[in-house]
Amino acid sequence: MSRIGKKEITVPEKVTLQKNDNGVLVVKGPLGELSRDFSKGNVDVVVEDNKVSVVPQDNSVLSRALWGTYASHIRNMIEGVNTGFEKKLEIEGVGYKWAMKGKDIELSVGFSHTVIKIIPEGLTILIEKNGMSVKGIDKELVGSFAADVRAIKKPEPYKGKGIRYKGEVIRRKQGKKAV
């Protein structure tokens, strides 16, 4: 029994849901529109007035696995088109910086060359001196882009130089001791 899947999802007034015959759920809201295919597995997505429920058709392993997953995806889609998602990154290090170059981000993070990261469609990037804000309506896209940028130069444990999430605590090491 899925604890997440058995709860009904309430839909805010500004958000509309529409389910197609082929299992694609379209969620429209003030910030945009998201669609996702929910046809795989024996799980039904039932849309009634301002409530959505996810119901497994049988007790198979696949339907039990997808039950809570589908419910979480629907919750994230509704929250995304209503309020949106945001991840904040910080950069730390001597000479480390980032800048917008058209629709790309150019990073100087201690390599012999600059790294150029292409911004996917549907994301808004705000760059400050040492901070970057990644905003969008698709939680998966926002999180994966922020993780990709962080992976370019992860924070190292000795001086803490690199790209990190805002508020992320880096476990520091002591380094060599002089004898």
Secondary structure as UniProt FT lines:
FT   TURN            3..6
FT   STRAND          9..10
FT   TURN            13..14
FT   STRAND          16..19
FT   TURN            21..22
FT   STRAND          24..29
FT   TURN            30..31
FT   STRAND          32..37
FT   STRAND          43..48
FT   TURN            49..50
FT   STRAND          51..56
FT   HELIX           61..82
FT   STRAND          85..92
FT   TURN            94..95
FT   STRAND          97..101
FT   TURN            102..103
FT   STRAND          104..108
FT   STRAND          115..118
FT   TURN            121..122
FT   STRAND          123..127
FT   STRAND          131..136
FT   HELIX           139..152
FT   TURN            157..159
FT   STRAND          162..165
FT   TURN            166..167
//
